Amino acid sequence: MNVSHVPLPATVQFAPDYPVETQRLLLRPFSRGDVDAVYSYRSRADVAEYLFDPPMTHEECAEAVRQRIGQIAFSGEGDKLLLAVERKEDQRLVGEVSLIWRSVADAQAELGYILHPDAQGQGLATEAGRALLAFGFEVVGLHRIYARCDARNLASARVMRRLGMVEEAHLREHMQVKGRWDEELIYGIREAEWFAR
Ligand SMILES: CC(C)(COP(=O)(O)OP(=O)(O)OC[C@H]1O[C@@H](n2cnc3c(N)ncnc32)[C@H](O)[C@@H]1OP(=O)(O)O)[C@@H](O)C(=O)NCCC(=O)NCCS
């Protein structure tokens, strides 16, 4: 997919040059044609198992893609980069990766990632996550980036560790999700740790 020029509003403070290219991936803005690809993984019970949201319908995926089309830059607190993860070798959209600007004053952001099961086990979430950490620390100038997962989500915790994140907290039964008490792990990496790598 060629994303040579993405028009951005004048209020934007930080945005990557799209597409963000890694060894095997392009991270790019979502477009209207992505709904079926998103549905192919967000509709699956195995993908949703440890997410806050249950499996999504096609209509919910269409609405999510509509929202994501504009989630490509940081203008202020709460803004999200929500990018499609496209495999270069076959131009297939295999997942999504996100960075949310949680605090401007304290320079903090939250990372997230979801892959289609076909694309798991190859290091692609780590590769995509690393690109967003680079953007956060090297372009935005963030101080700390964290990620959260269900304590049972061992694959996600492994991604965080591969990214150089350190376990900071284990929240015990801190809220109810899908009718059961949720246990959550929080991992984080600080600016100094990123640049020391
Ligand atoms: C969380 C999730 C993205 C992790 O995916 P993943 O494929 O395990 O993670 P990566 O893409 O980093 O791949 C790492 C795995 O690929 C293997 N791998 C194979 N080739 C590799 C390569 N070239 N480079 C790095 N790792 C490679 C690694 O050994 C590792 O396997 P292991 O975890 O069994 O040791 C995936 O499980 C997922 O989408 N789950 C559903 C949604 C979800 O829960 N998202 C997180 C919410 S907090």
The ligand as an SDF file (V2000), in Angstrom:
LIG
                    3D

 48 50  0  0  0  0  0  0  0  0999 V2000
   -0.2720  -10.5680   22.2960 C   0  0  0  0  0  0  0  0  0  0  0  0
    0.0920  -11.0060   20.8990 C   0  0  0  0  0  0  0  0  0  0  0  0
    0.1020   -9.8190   19.9410 C   0  0  0  0  0  0  0  0  0  0  0  0
    1.4870  -11.6410   20.9380 C   0  0  0  0  0  0  0  0  0  0  0  0
    1.7830  -12.1660   19.6690 O   0  0  0  0  0  0  0  0  0  0  0  0
    3.0940  -13.0260   19.4460 P   0  0  0  0  0  0  0  0  0  0  0  0
    3.0890  -13.4840   18.0560 O   0  0  0  0  0  0  0  0  0  0  0  0
    3.2400  -14.0320   20.5330 O   0  0  0  0  0  0  0  0  0  0  0  0
    4.2420  -11.9420   19.6860 O   0  0  0  0  0  0  0  0  0  0  0  0
    5.3810  -11.5650   18.6900 P   0  0  0  0  0  0  0  0  0  0  0  0
    4.8070  -11.1440   17.3880 O   0  0  0  0  0  0  0  0  0  0  0  0
    6.2910  -10.6320   19.3640 O   0  0  0  0  0  0  0  0  0  0  0  0
    6.0980  -12.9610   18.4360 O   0  0  0  0  0  0  0  0  0  0  0  0
    6.9020  -13.5240   19.4430 C   0  0  0  0  0  0  0  0  0  0  0  0
    6.9750  -15.0150   19.2760 C   0  0  0  0  0  0  0  0  0  0  0  0
    7.4230  -15.3050   17.9660 O   0  0  0  0  0  0  0  0  0  0  0  0
    8.6390  -16.0680   18.0380 C   0  0  0  0  0  0  0  0  0  0  0  0
    9.4520  -15.6400   16.8910 N   0  0  0  0  0  0  0  0  0  0  0  0
    9.5590  -16.3390   15.7480 C   0  0  0  0  0  0  0  0  0  0  0  0
   10.3180  -15.6640   14.8830 N   0  0  0  0  0  0  0  0  0  0  0  0
   10.6960  -14.5230   15.4710 C   0  0  0  0  0  0  0  0  0  0  0  0
   11.4850  -13.4130   15.0740 C   0  0  0  0  0  0  0  0  0  0  0  0
   12.0390  -13.3480   13.8590 N   0  0  0  0  0  0  0  0  0  0  0  0
   11.6610  -12.3920   15.9440 N   0  0  0  0  0  0  0  0  0  0  0  0
   11.1220  -12.4410   17.1630 C   0  0  0  0  0  0  0  0  0  0  0  0
   10.3420  -13.4600   17.5970 N   0  0  0  0  0  0  0  0  0  0  0  0
   10.1430  -14.5120   16.7650 C   0  0  0  0  0  0  0  0  0  0  0  0
    9.2190  -15.7670   19.4000 C   0  0  0  0  0  0  0  0  0  0  0  0
   10.0370  -16.8010   19.8590 O   0  0  0  0  0  0  0  0  0  0  0  0
    7.9720  -15.6160   20.2360 C   0  0  0  0  0  0  0  0  0  0  0  0
    7.4670  -16.8530   20.6240 O   0  0  0  0  0  0  0  0  0  0  0  0
    7.2180  -17.1690   22.1850 P   0  0  0  0  0  0  0  0  0  0  0  0
    6.4080  -16.0240   22.7380 O   0  0  0  0  0  0  0  0  0  0  0  0
    6.4900  -18.4620   22.1650 O   0  0  0  0  0  0  0  0  0  0  0  0
    8.5680  -17.2110   22.8000 O   0  0  0  0  0  0  0  0  0  0  0  0
   -0.9130  -12.0690   20.3570 C   0  0  0  0  0  0  0  0  0  0  0  0
   -0.9170  -13.1520   21.2410 O   0  0  0  0  0  0  0  0  0  0  0  0
   -2.3210  -11.5140   20.2190 C   0  0  0  0  0  0  0  0  0  0  0  0
   -2.6200  -10.7720   19.2800 O   0  0  0  0  0  0  0  0  0  0  0  0
   -3.2170  -11.9150   21.1330 N   0  0  0  0  0  0  0  0  0  0  0  0
   -4.6130  -11.5210   21.0540 C   0  0  0  0  0  0  0  0  0  0  0  0
   -4.8090  -10.0370   21.3500 C   0  0  0  0  0  0  0  0  0  0  0  0
   -4.1580   -9.6290   22.6440 C   0  0  0  0  0  0  0  0  0  0  0  0
   -4.3070  -10.3000   23.6560 O   0  0  0  0  0  0  0  0  0  0  0  0
   -3.4450   -8.5110   22.5860 N   0  0  0  0  0  0  0  0  0  0  0  0
   -2.7260   -7.9770   23.7520 C   0  0  0  0  0  0  0  0  0  0  0  0
   -3.6580   -7.3060   24.6680 C   0  0  0  0  0  0  0  0  0  0  0  0
   -2.8120   -6.8010   26.1470 S   0  0  0  0  0  0  0  0  0  0  0  0
  1  2  1  0
  2  3  1  0
  2  4  1  0
  2 36  1  0
  4  5  1  0
  5  6  1  0
  6  7  2  0
  6  8  1  0
  6  9  1  0
  9 10  1  0
 10 11  2  0
 10 12  1  0
 10 13  1  0
 13 14  1  0
 14 15  1  0
 15 16  1  0
 15 30  1  0
 16 17  1  0
 17 18  1  0
 17 28  1  0
 18 19  1  0
 18 27  1  0
 19 20  2  0
 20 21  1  0
 21 22  1  0
 21 27  2  0
 22 23  1  0
 22 24  2  0
 24 25  1  0
 25 26  2  0
 26 27  1  0
 28 29  1  0
 28 30  1  0
 30 31  1  0
 31 32  1  0
 32 33  2  0
 32 34  1  0
 32 35  1  0
 36 37  1  0
 36 38  1  0
 38 39  2  0
 38 40  1  0
 40 41  1  0
 41 42  1  0
 42 43  1  0
 43 44  2  0
 43 45  1  0
 45 46  1  0
 46 47  1  0
 47 48  1  0
M  END
$$$$
